[in-house]
Amino acid sequence: MDSVQMISHIEKSLNYSVYDVKWIPCTAKFVAVGSQPKGTGTVQIYELNHGSLDLVRETEKQVSLKCCSFGASRLRAEHLAVGDFAGKLAVYDLERLDAPVYEATGHEGIINTLDAIGGSTVNCGAPEIVTGGRDGSVKVWDPRQPNDPVANICPAGKDSLQRRDCWAVGFGDSHNPVERVVCSGYDNGDLKLVDLRNLKLRWETNVKNGICSVEFDRKDIRMNKLAVSTLEGGLHVFDMRTQHSKHGFASVREKTVGQSLGTNGVVSAAKSTVWTVKHLPQNRDIFMTGGGSGNVRIWLYHYPEKRSKTLTDGEEEGVAGSLEMLHATTLSTQPVHTFDWSPDRQGLAVCGSFDQTVRVLITTNLNLH
């Protein structure tokens, strides 16, 4: 069989709400962070061991933890960046989880999302962490510089009174030592692209529904594709190679991504939130989405014959490709809101859902597409 199949290999019930999961590079381990019922935070490290999961290490923090990333860590350092419910960013050495090696308080209220770049897996540019908060601000941090962010992206003047909740952030375009962008998504559907080299807003649009997740297909190449998932079943993929002065970037929208198959075999008209989108590290044209009805879908992006066209005025405009769904499965009765592909083993993944369960997944035949 050549078709893609996703199998739930191991399921582990937890006694806390898991908010984020990440594989530890070059290992068979992953980290899970979340919130205990009493409001404290939890960091747990699990290791795959012959078909089971062993709890290797855990620690409890005073405040619930929301998001994490190894993106700014050197490969062997295993430094985990974590954002919490009190607006604090901390970086922990996994060998010494009792005290952070870096911390900064930069947001009023929850850090909803973070992304990191510049570790050993991405060769260009400085190690940086971007955080997005409930206060509407997006801040870029360099762990080598204490206290203050290296960039603070937030509305000024009258607009500051109408700040929107930032739900998603992502780095991209880091293809040389000086170029880098940050993309941020907000609860009202605003999508903003900021050039960090010049600290200028390069592009903005609105996708009409709150943005839950954004991700470039690769962070360390010239901008190629950007996937955006939203409330009410929205999935948009933007071709980021050609920007038109008025129309921006071309995109394809998948309108049925949030629909679910009922027990009677009829597709439900209600569209559920698409919580997360993650590109396969070994193939940038394959990505997954995690849905509010507990489903996971795997997609393949097809490029058009020509990625741009010349308009009558001589300006170039991008041409969007198309999406093919390779596989769909339902893993849980609750939303699959966090997911991470293994950077080392194609098809190996871990996900977390609101039923307080983490699942190790195996996906077959990805190399055939």
N, C-alpha and C positions, 0 to 999 in steps of 0.2 A: 504494500500500500504506500502510495506517494503522498497521501494527504497528511496535513499537520494535525497532530493530536496532542492535547495537553492532559496530563494525568496528575492527580493529587497523590503524591508519593507518601508524604508524612503529614499528619495533622496533630497540632499540639494546642490543647486548651489552656488558657492563661487565667489568672485570677485578677487581672487588671485590664483596662482598655488600652489596646495597642494603637499607637498613632503613626509610627513609622518603623520601617525595617530596611536594613542595608547589609549587603554582603561585605565581609571584611576581605579586601583584595588579597589574592594569592593564598587563600585558606579555604577550608570547607566549613567556615563558621559565618554566622550572621549575627547582627545586633538588633534588638527590638527595644524601642523606647515607648513610654506611655504614662498612664495616670492610674494610681491606686484609688479605690473608692473613698479613702479618707483625704484625698487631695495631694498626696505626695507623688513624686516622680519615680520611675523605675527604669533602670538600664539592665538588660539581660543579654548575655552572650551564649548562643547555642552552637553546638558542633554536630555535624552529621556523623553518625557512627553506625554503619552496617544496618541501615534501614530504620534507625531511631534517632532521636534528638537528645543530646546530653547537655544539661545546663552547666556551662563551664564557669561562669562568673556572673554575679549580679550585685547591684548596689541600689540604695534608695536615696533620693534627693528630696529636699524640702518642698520643692514646687513641681507640679506636673510638667512633663516634657512633651513637646509637640512635634518636633522635626529634627532630622539629623543628616549628616553627610560626611564621607571620607574624602571628598573631592579636592581639598586643599592639603591633604596629608602626603608626606613622602611615603613611598611604597612600604617600607619596613617600619615606619614610625607608628602606624596605626593610631593616628590622632583623629578623634571623632568630634565634629562640631555639632552642638546641640542647642536648639532654641526652646525656651520654656514659657510657661503661662504668665510669668511676671515680667516678660520683656527682656530677659537676660540671655545673651549669647555666651556659651562656654565651650572650650575645647578641652577634651579629656584624652589622656594617654590610657589606652585600654589596659595596660599593665598596672596603672595606678589610678583607679577610678575615684579615689577618695577626694582628690583635690584637682581642680582644673589647671592646665598649663597656660590658659588664656581665658579671660572673661571680660565682658563689657555689658553694661546696661544701656540699651539704645532705643527701646520702644516703650510706649505707654500701653501696657496690656500685653496680650498674647503675641508672641512671634508665630504667625500662622505658617510660615514657609521659609525655607532657606535652600540655597544651592552653593556649591563650592567648586573651586577650580584652581589650577596651578600646582597640583601635586605631581608626583612622578609620572602619573599616567597622562598628563597633559604637559607638554614640554615648554610651551610658550607663555611668557608672562609671569607675574608675581602670584604667589598663593593668595587667594582672596575668597571671602565668604560674603554672600549677599543675603540679607534678611528682609522679609516683608511682614508688616504687622497690622494689627487691628486698628492702630492709630493712622493708617493710610500711608505711612512713610516706607520707603525702600532705602536701605543703607548697605554700603559696601565696606567691608572690614578687611584689613591686612593683619593677620595674627602676629606679625613682627612689630606692629606699631600699637602700643597700648592706648586704651581709653577712647579715642575719638575715631569715628569712621573716616575712610578716605574719600567717600562720596555720600551725600545725603540727598535723596531724590524725593521731594515732597512738594505739594502745592504751596505757593506763597501768596501773601496778601489776603484778599477776600476769599480766594479759593480754599485757604487753609481751614475755613469754617465748615467746608463741605467735603472734607476728606472722605474718600471711599476706602472701605476695608480691602487691604491687599491680600489676596488668597494664593497667589502663585508667582514665583520668580524663577528665572533661569539665565545662566550665562551662555554666551555664544560668540562666534566670529573671532576666537582667540587663535588666529592662524599665524601670528608673528608676535614678537615681544611687545608691541605697542597697541595693536588693535584688540578691542574687546567691547562687547555690548551686553546690556542687561535687558531682558524682556520681563515685564510685570503685568499681571492680570488682576482685575478688581471685581468686586461683588456686583457692580452695575454693568459688567460686560466690557469695560474699557480695557484696551490692550495697548501698552506703550513700549516702544523700543528706544533705549537711551544709549548713545555712543559714549562710552566711558573715556575714550581718548580725548574727546573735546567737551565732555560733560554737557551734551546737547541732546534734546529730544529729536530723534531721527525720523520717527514715524509713529502715528497713533491711529487707532480705529476702534470701533465698537462692534462686538459680536452678538449683542442683544440679550445675552444671558450671562449670569455670574460665572467667572472663569475659575475653574477648580485646579487646573494643571496646565503648565506650559513646558515644552522641552524642545530644544534643537536636536536634530538627528545626530549631530556631533558638535561638541563644544570647540574642538581644536582644529577646525577647518574653516575656510571661508564660508560664510552663511549659506546654507543649502536649503534646508526645509525646517519649518517650525510647526509643531503639532500643538493644538490648543483644545482642551476639553472643557465643557460647561455644564451648567444646570440644564434640565429638560432635554437631555439626550444629545447635546451638541458636540460635534467633533469637526474641527477645521484644520486643514493642512495648508500652510502658506508656502509658496515657492519664494525663497528669500534671495534668489540670485539677481533678479531684475526689479528695481523699484521705479515706478512711474511717478512723476511729480504730482499728479492729482489722484490717480487711482491706487497708488501704493503698490502692494504686492498681490499677485494673483493667488487665489485660494480655491480649494475644493472642499465642499461641506458634505459630510455624511449625515443625512437626516434621520436615518432609522436606527442609529447606533444605540439609542436608549430604549428601544422597544424590546419587549420580552415575550417569550413563548409560553402561553398558558397551558394548564393541564389538559385542556381539550384540543390542543394543537393549534389554537387560533392566536395570532399575534396581537398582543395587547396594544391599544392605542396610546396608553399612558406612557410618557417618556420619562425615564429615570435619569438621575444625575450621572454624568461620566466623571468619576472622581479622580482618575489618574491616567496618565499616558506615559509609556516608557518604551524607548527604542531599543532594539536588540543590539548589544555592543558589537556583535560579529557581522551584522548586516544592517546598515543604516536605513534601508528601505522597508524593513519589517518592524512593526511596533505593536504594542498591546494597549487595550483600554480596559479599565476596571469599572464596572457599573453599579448603580444603586440597587439593582435587583439581585446582586450577588454574582453577576456574570463577568466572565473575562472573554474578550474577543481579540483575535490576532489578525492584523491587517498587513497587506502588501501595497505599497505605493508604486504605481506605474507612471513613468515619465511620459510626457507627450513627445511627438516626433521632433518638435522644435520647442524649446523652453521660452522663447521670446518671439515677438513679432514687431515689425516696424509699422507705426501708425502713419496716417497721412501727413502729420506735421513733422515726421522724421524721428519722433521719440520712440524709444523701445518700451514695450510693455510685456510683462511676464505672461506665460501661459500655464495654467494649472494642469496637473495630471489627473489620475483617477485612482480610486481606492477599491481593492478587492479584499473581501473578508475570507481569510484562510481557515479560520476555526472559531467556534463559539462553544462555551461550556458554562454551566452554572456550578459554582463551587460552594455557595453559601446562601442562606436565607437573608443575610444582611449584606450591606454594601462592601465590596472589595475596594478599599480606599487607599491602600498603600501597597506597592509592588516594587520588586527590584530583581533584574536579571543578574545572574552571576557574570562577572567580567572575565572569568577564566574557563568556564564550562558552558559551551553553547547549549541552550535549552533548559538549563538549570535556573530555577527562580524561587523566590520566596514572596509571599503576600500576607497581608493582615486584613482582617475584616472586623466589623462592629459586633460580631458574635464572640469576641474575645478569643479568637483563634488565629494562630499562624499556620500557614501551610507551605510545605516545600513541594514545588511543582517540577515536573519533567515534561518538556515539549519535544516531540520527535519530528524528524524530516524538515527541519528549518533550513538545512543545507541544500535542499532541492529547489529552493525558490530564490 
